[in-house]
Amino acid sequence: MLFLVAALLLLGVVLGTVAHAPLPFTLVAAAVIGAWLAVFAVRERHSRRRENTN
């Protein structure tokens, strides 16, 4: 949970920076963050399914 709070704080700092960043950089950063969130979601779903089968 603490990791998610830190990630949200970092996101707030990055959003302030995005206003001054070039569009291609912003799109690449958004893709990286989206991929990270997708991997996180898949891992969470997989771990919850494994807990239910035990």
Backbone bond lengths (Angstrom), bond angles and torsions (degrees), N, CA, C in turn:
res aa  C-N    CA-C-N  psi(-1)  N-CA   C-N-CA  omega(-1)  CA-C   N-CA-C  phi
1 M - - - 1.443 - - 1.525 110.79 -
2 L 1.311 115.76 -41.77 1.466 119.94 179.24 1.526 110.62 -62.53
3 F 1.321 115.76 -35.03 1.468 120.02 177.88 1.528 110.68 -62.46
4 L 1.330 116.88 -39.98 1.458 120.13 179.29 1.521 111.74 -67.22
5 V 1.315 117.41 -37.39 1.465 120.68 177.13 1.517 109.84 -63.89
6 A 1.328 116.75 -43.54 1.465 120.28 177.87 1.525 110.77 -63.02
7 A 1.323 116.65 -38.78 1.466 119.99 178.84 1.524 110.68 -65.09
8 L 1.323 117.51 -39.09 1.466 120.13 178.00 1.525 111.59 -67.36
9 L 1.321 117.17 -37.89 1.466 119.76 176.26 1.527 110.47 -63.83
10 L 1.318 116.03 -43.21 1.456 120.08 177.64 1.525 111.10 -63.55
11 L 1.310 116.70 -38.25 1.461 121.32 177.59 1.531 110.43 -61.14
12 G 1.327 117.25 -40.76 1.454 120.66 177.19 1.513 112.42 -61.22
13 V 1.317 116.68 -40.52 1.466 120.74 177.84 1.519 109.95 -67.23
14 V 1.326 116.51 -42.09 1.463 120.70 -178.58 1.526 110.90 -66.45
15 L 1.329 117.32 -38.25 1.463 119.59 179.20 1.522 111.05 -62.31
16 G 1.312 117.16 -35.47 1.456 119.78 175.53 1.521 111.36 -66.23
17 T 1.308 116.29 -33.41 1.462 121.08 179.95 1.523 111.64 -77.67
18 V 1.318 117.11 -31.76 1.461 121.44 -176.52 1.527 111.25 -60.95
19 A 1.298 117.09 -30.45 1.461 120.07 179.94 1.525 111.42 -61.51
20 H 1.320 117.22 -24.57 1.466 121.62 -178.14 1.526 113.03 -107.03
21 A 1.331 117.01 -2.50 1.463 120.85 -177.59 1.527 110.18 -89.28
22 P 1.329 116.55 152.66 1.469 119.67 175.97 1.532 111.24 -66.58
23 L 1.320 116.25 153.05 1.465 121.72 -176.69 1.532 113.35 -58.61
24 P 1.344 120.96 -44.72 1.479 118.76 179.73 1.534 112.71 -59.75
25 F 1.319 116.81 -39.93 1.471 120.03 177.95 1.520 110.61 -63.79
26 T 1.317 116.94 -42.12 1.459 121.79 179.53 1.523 110.63 -61.54
27 L 1.330 117.15 -42.52 1.460 120.50 -179.88 1.522 111.91 -66.33
28 V 1.321 117.14 -40.06 1.466 120.53 178.14 1.526 109.94 -65.63
29 A 1.318 117.04 -43.88 1.465 120.25 178.93 1.530 110.71 -62.74
30 A 1.321 117.08 -40.70 1.464 120.70 178.18 1.528 110.80 -63.48
31 A 1.321 117.35 -39.27 1.470 120.85 178.89 1.527 110.87 -65.81
32 V 1.327 116.94 -40.73 1.471 120.83 179.39 1.523 110.05 -65.05
33 I 1.317 117.06 -45.12 1.460 120.25 179.74 1.527 110.34 -64.67
34 G 1.327 117.27 -41.27 1.456 120.66 178.17 1.518 112.20 -62.39
35 A 1.324 116.85 -40.81 1.463 120.52 178.26 1.523 110.64 -65.06
36 W 1.339 116.10 -41.44 1.461 120.19 178.70 1.525 110.55 -61.76
37 L 1.326 117.21 -43.24 1.459 120.66 178.71 1.528 111.61 -66.04
38 A 1.320 117.68 -36.52 1.462 120.74 177.90 1.525 110.84 -65.76
39 V 1.319 117.36 -43.42 1.468 120.97 177.95 1.527 109.79 -62.63
40 F 1.331 116.60 -42.93 1.456 120.61 178.74 1.534 110.83 -60.11
41 A 1.327 116.80 -44.82 1.463 120.94 -179.16 1.525 111.45 -63.47
42 V 1.328 116.80 -42.22 1.472 120.59 179.64 1.528 110.20 -64.86
43 R 1.328 117.07 -42.25 1.467 119.99 179.05 1.523 111.52 -63.96
44 E 1.332 116.78 -41.69 1.463 120.31 178.33 1.523 111.31 -63.44
45 R 1.315 115.86 -44.58 1.466 119.46 -179.43 1.525 110.33 -64.06
46 H 1.325 116.65 -41.67 1.462 120.72 -179.87 1.531 110.72 -64.31
47 S 1.320 117.48 -42.39 1.466 119.72 -178.58 1.522 110.92 -68.91
48 R 1.316 118.30 -35.02 1.470 119.81 178.68 1.519 111.27 -70.38
49 R 1.313 117.16 -35.99 1.468 119.14 177.29 1.515 110.64 -66.01
50 R 1.339 116.15 -38.13 1.460 119.44 -179.99 1.529 111.02 -68.06
51 E 1.338 117.97 -36.26 1.460 121.25 177.72 1.524 111.23 -65.02
52 N 1.334 117.34 -36.30 1.464 120.76 -178.25 1.526 112.17 -71.38
53 T 1.317 118.32 -26.57 1.470 120.53 -178.26 1.530 111.81 -81.37
54 N 1.322 118.43 -17.60 1.479 120.39 -178.63 1.496 111.88 -82.32
